[in-house]
Each structure stands twice: as C-alpha cells, then as structure tokens.
Amino acid sequence: MQCTFHPDTETLLRCSKCEKPICVRCSIQTPVGARCPECANVQKIPTYNLPTTQLTKAIVVAIVVALALGVFFGLFQYLVPFRIVWIYGPATFIGSGWAVGETISRVTNRKRVPALQGLAIGAYALSFIVYIFVSPEFPFIGFYTLVGLAVGGALALNPFR
C-alpha cells in the first residue's frame, strides 16, 4: 500500500488512530504508537510561543530599562570615589545584565523564545553605551571590567535558556 502523504512511498505502517497508511518520514511517535501528522496534532509548547503584542511590549520595556539603567549608573558614578571605581564598574555591568534579563523575562511571562535572547543582549549593549556617554569619564577597561561585562551578558541571557 502507498503512504497517504507520500504517494510514491510504499509502506506497511498505519496511523494508530485513523488507520491511514503512513511512511516512516511522516509518522510521529506518540505514547500510543505511530500517528499521522493530522492525528498527532503537533503544537508548539506555550513557553516557546510569543505573540506579537508581547514581543512589542518586551521591546519597549527593554529600551526603557536599558536607557534608565545606563543613565542611573552613569550619573551615580559622580558620587563614587575614584579609588573604588575598579569594583563599581563591574558591579554596574553585572547588575545591568541581571536587571535587563529579568525584566524582559517577567514582561513576556517567562517565555524562552530565541528572539528574546537577542533582545536581551541588545538592551544590555544599549545600557552599556548609554553608561559610557553619561559617565563623567570613560570607564576603566581592565580585567575586572571585562569580567563584569561577561558576567552581565551571561545574566542577561540566563532567563531565556
């Protein structure tokens, strides 16, 4: 007999629900046996399904949070004595990464869509750029700053893995 979905393929397998002949390519294994694509009714898990309205809301919130964090940490640096700048910079980047990732995750109801990873990294980069322009002097780029940037980026991505 011929497969219902691939007429050029010969098969002995049938759908366990509707009894249509199906080949190995179109069969979907379920706990009750092989099923055709129509009976299997494969859908995306809701965690990986992001409506356009939620994505739009996430983009707006990400931009607002990134701008606010960049301005806040950049202006707050005026109050930090020079001798503790080496710890202030990395802590700023780590905190910004966590805040950006957590905010986007909460706005989207903990979705894990790959597009949100790019949004989180983009917002994190935007907060860093705003921080550079607002801070009184160019941030000290040393070992601790690079570690802070790396950890902040990882924390921005963490909710979407």
JOSULFEN-V924691 format. One record per backbone hydrogen bond with DSSP energy under -1.0 kcal/mol. NH is the residue of the N-H (numbers start at 1). CO is the residue of the C=O. If there is no record, write none. Layout:
NH:CO + NH:CO
This chain:
3:9 + 4:21 + 9:6 + 11:1 + 15:20 + 16:34 + 19:15 + 22:13 + 28:35 + 30:33 + 33:30 + 35:28 + 40:36 + 41:37 + 48:45 + 49:46 + 55:51 + 56:52 + 57:53 + 58:54 + 59:55 + 60:56 + 61:57 + 62:58 + 63:59 + 64:60 + 65:61 + 66:62 + 67:63 + 68:64 + 69:65 + 70:66 + 71:67 + 72:68 + 73:69 + 74:70 + 75:71 + 76:72 + 78:75 + 79:76 + 84:81 + 85:82 + 87:84 + 88:84 + 89:85 + 91:87 + 92:88 + 93:89 + 94:90 + 95:91 + 96:92 + 97:93 + 98:94 + 99:95 + 100:96 + 101:97 + 102:98 + 103:99 + 104:100 + 105:101 + 106:102 + 107:103 + 108:104 + 109:106 + 110:105 + 112:47 + 116:113 + 118:114 + 119:115 + 120:116 + 121:117 + 122:118 + 123:119 + 124:120 + 125:121 + 126:122 + 127:123 + 128:124 + 129:125 + 130:126 + 131:127 + 132:128 + 133:129 + 134:130 + 135:131 + 142:140 + 146:142 + 147:143 + 148:144 + 149:145 + 150:146 + 151:147 + 152:148 + 153:149 + 154:150 + 155:151 + 156:152 + 157:153 + 158:154 + 160:157 + 161:158
